[in-house]
Amino acid sequence: MYVKRNVLSPMGWFTLRYLFWAPFLFLFFYFESFSPFIFFNQLETDLNVFLMQQWIDFHAIPVTMIGPELFFNHGLHLTVVNECNGMAAFFLFLASVLSYPTPESPKIFYALFGYFVILLANVVRLVGITYYVIDHPDSFALLHEVIGRYVIAGIPLVLFYFFSKHSPHRRRTDKPS
């Protein structure tokens, strides 16, 4: 006699695990008001600012950057804050990787790979906005709020697609006896 043990489909289990991991990651690492590990978010912001400063200095972009603050010749002043560091996109990707039914080694590889891809994409996004705002300061809101956010939000979806297509699935253990 066969007794079905799993009442949820694989997609149901994935969703349930995702609904655990996403809030967990945000609560413990992202939200300033009650996160015990908020310093990771600040370190990520500092890394983004450092990489952005290196890019600006190397390419001699006509912008003055002092710490996380950018000063433009036309008077615009921007500040790179914790919400600009791409961690939200990474946590959404990481939650989906942790929730996916696959062995641990592909999860570790793709989590690290995804982190570096999102970090690089975010720095390119920040520098791209800086480049464009030099000549078109009125375009900042469109670039930052619409184009930049959709691009950085789409990258975890693309990464997860490749992860799900190229990682092995766990075998189901609820076979008839």
N, C-alpha and C positions, 0 to 999 in steps of 0.2 A: 504494500500500500504506500502511495506517495503522499506525503504531507508537504505542502508548500510552506517553506519557512519565510521567504522574503515576501512581504506584503507590498513592498514598493518595487517599481521597475528600476533598472539601473539609472535612468534619468531622474527618477524620484529620489533615489539615494544621493545622487550628485547634487541635486537642488537642496536637499536637506543639509548636506555637508557644507555646501556653499553658503547657505544662510547662517551657518555657524561661523565659518572661517572669515567671511568678509567683515561682519561686525566685530569679531574678536581682534582682527588685525588693526582695524581703525580705532577701536577703543584703547588698545594697548600701545599703539605706536604713533597715532596721528592727531587725535584731538587734544589740544593743549590743556583744556580745563581739568581732565582727570586721567590723562595718560601717564603711567609710571615710566614709560620709555620714550618720552617726547624728545629726548636728546638725540635719538636716531634721526628724527625728522629734521632737527636743527643741523646735524652733521651732513645730511643730504643736501640741505639748502646751502650750507657752506661749500660743499663739493661742487654744486652747480655754479655758485658764484665764482669759485676759483677757476673752474674750467672756462667759464664765460670771460673772465678777466684775461686768462691766457690767450684765448681766441682774439679778443679785442686788441690786446697788446701785439700779438704776432701779426695781425692783418692791418694794424695801424688804423683802426676805425675811429673816426673823429667824434669820440664820445669820452667823457671823463667818468671813470668808474671808481668810486671810493667805497670800498666794502660792498654791500648789496645795493648801493644807490648809483643810478645812472643819471648823468647831467648832460643834456643836449645843448648845442649852441643856440637853438631857437627858444630856449627857456623851459622845455618840457623836462620834468624830473620824475623818474620811475624808481621804484624800490622792488627788489626781488624778495618776496616774503616766503614763508614756509609753504603756502598753498601753491606756489609756482614751481616746486621742485620735482613734480612728476610722481611723487610717492603714492598719491591716490590711484593713479593708473597702475602702478606696480602692485599695490595691494589688491586691486580687483583681479589682476592677472594671477597673482600668487594664490589668492583664495580659490580661483578656478583650478589651478594646478594641484593644490593640496586636496581639493575635492574630487578630482578625477580618479577613477578606479584603475590605477596602474602602479607598478612597483616603485619603490622609493628612488632608485638611481636616476631614472629619467626625470623625475620630479625635481631632484636637486640640480641636474644639468640645465633643464629648461628654466628653472627659477633664476639661476645665475645668469644664463644667457639672456633671459627676458629683462632682468635688472639692467644689464649693460646696454641692451638695445633701447630700453625706455630712457635710461640716463642720457645716452647719446642723442636720441631723438628730442629730448627735452632741451638739452643745451643748444641743439640746432634750432629748435623753435624759439628759444629766448634770443639767440643771436640774430635769427631771421627777422624777428619783430624789431629788434634794435636797428638792424640795417634799414628796414623799410621806414621806420619812424624818423630816421634822420632827415629824409626828404619829404615825408608825408605824416606830420605829427597828428593830423586829424584822423588818421586811419587806425590809431592804436586800439580803440575800443573794438572795432571790427576784427582786427587781427588777433587780439588777445582773447576776447570773449567768445568769438564765434569760430574762426578758422583754426586758431591754435588749440582750442579745447577739443574740437571735433577730431583733429588730427591726432592729438595725444590720447584721446579716448579710443580711437580706432586701432591704435597700435596693439594694445592688449588683446583685442578681438582677433587680429591677424596672428599674433603670437600663439594664442590659445588654439586657433584653428590648426596651425602647423604642429603644435604639441599633440593635439588629439589625433591627428592623422599619422604621426610618426612614433608614437609611444605604444608599447605593447599593452594590451588589456589584461586585466586579471581574469583568471578563470573562475567561473561560477562554481560554487561548491554544493549547491542545493539540487543535486541530481536524484532521480528516483532510486529507491533502494530495492 
